[in-house]
């Protein structure tokens, strides 16, 4: 086969892009290397990628060629066949080019300026021996600036850690609040079930008393009615007999007249007695019904003058469900670290504070070898070393010795000979006196004198798991007398 001459060979030149680059204005050709590229210059495997980009810009565009300027790498679109709404798509493409051009110009201008300045500096540095010193100085300034930023960043990092810890604590507190709500709701339900049962029993007893009174009064009425019926029957028989005698013939009537008259004179029934005291004693059952029921319940329900506040209890202290007993446990509970809670010593406060009048409560310490009782001011700190600060007055038993303590003074020994099982704490806020005594032997233990100026809370400490501290109840009559 004859070889074709070079003259007969048709030289195929790359098709020139009709529109030049919109950024630099330079004409270029679409080639394989730049034909399949996206905005950021990444090569694509097929034209499927084009459709995704174009659909985001202008909708579906069919049979579209993409080309990238080799100088400034600006995307150029040349479309052969488009949808029916070609003018709208052309306008959208041009608008997209405009936005891309403005964005690239805005981004490239600073970098080009920096590059130009560096070229000038590098050219001058070729003839100047100070280039090394300048570079060293720049490096030194950069290192110093970084160290300053690191130093300035440390407080912000510390603040962020504080926020993170606070957020963690807040979440734990929220979970504990939900637990407290469920637990308290259960306890309320149980107590009202007992209260309703007590009221139901009282209602049944009062209804029974009413029925018994009804039966008693009805029996009296029945006896009265039976007696009256007998008398009425006898009187009726006498009247009937006399009427028969009157209707008889004259001879018979006159013959029986004396006997009939005697019978009439002998028949003198007594008038019926008035029936009294047979009506139901309504006031007995309804008079001040609510008050009498409550008064009766008070005789059976015990009153505790002081209860524990579990929100102040150390994590090693277990408060009972009725808030009247607290014991020490070696196992720590997971509790919120709220500011009201003791964090170093196993202490707990009473739920109610006092700022006037006199108050008294008895505490059963049992066989415990580590305890202390007293009062604490509302403003006294409950965190860290509380026994090194003022605002606490207490009597306690530690290491086999009974002590009295009024921080920040050192503890003092108490001359107690017999073991104490029960302690009575009496606070007279108005006169500024706090006294401790043994109610079993009526023996005075110790007294503090201080002019109180703020609210005072009962204070308890437990350091032994042998026996819990129990606040003893008092009778309702004792409460009334104290009021």
Secondary structure, 3 states (H helix, E strand, C coil): CCCCCCCCCCCCCCCECCCCCCCCCCCCECCHHHHCECCCCCECCCCHHHHHHHHHHHCCCCCEEEEECCCCCCEEEEECCCCCCHHHHHHHHHHHHHHHHHHHHHHHHHHHHHHHHHHHHHHHHHCCCCHHHHHHHHHHHHHHHHHHHHHHHHHHHHHHHHHHHHHHHHHHHHHHHHHHHHHHHHHHHHHHHHHHHHHHHHHHHHHHHHHHHHHHHHHHHHHHHHHHHHHHHHHHHHHHHHHHHHHCCHHHHHHCHHHHHHHHHHCCCCCCCCCCCCCCCHHHHHCCHHHHHHHHHHHHCCECCCCECHHHCCCCEEECCCCCEEEECCCCCCCCCCCCCCCCCCEEEEEEEECCCEEEEEEECCCCCCEEEEEEECCCCCCCCHHHCCCEEEEEEECCEEEEECCCCCCEECCCCCCCCEEEEEEECCCCEEEEEECCCCEEEEEEECCCCCCEEEEEEECCCCCCEEECCECHHHHHHHC
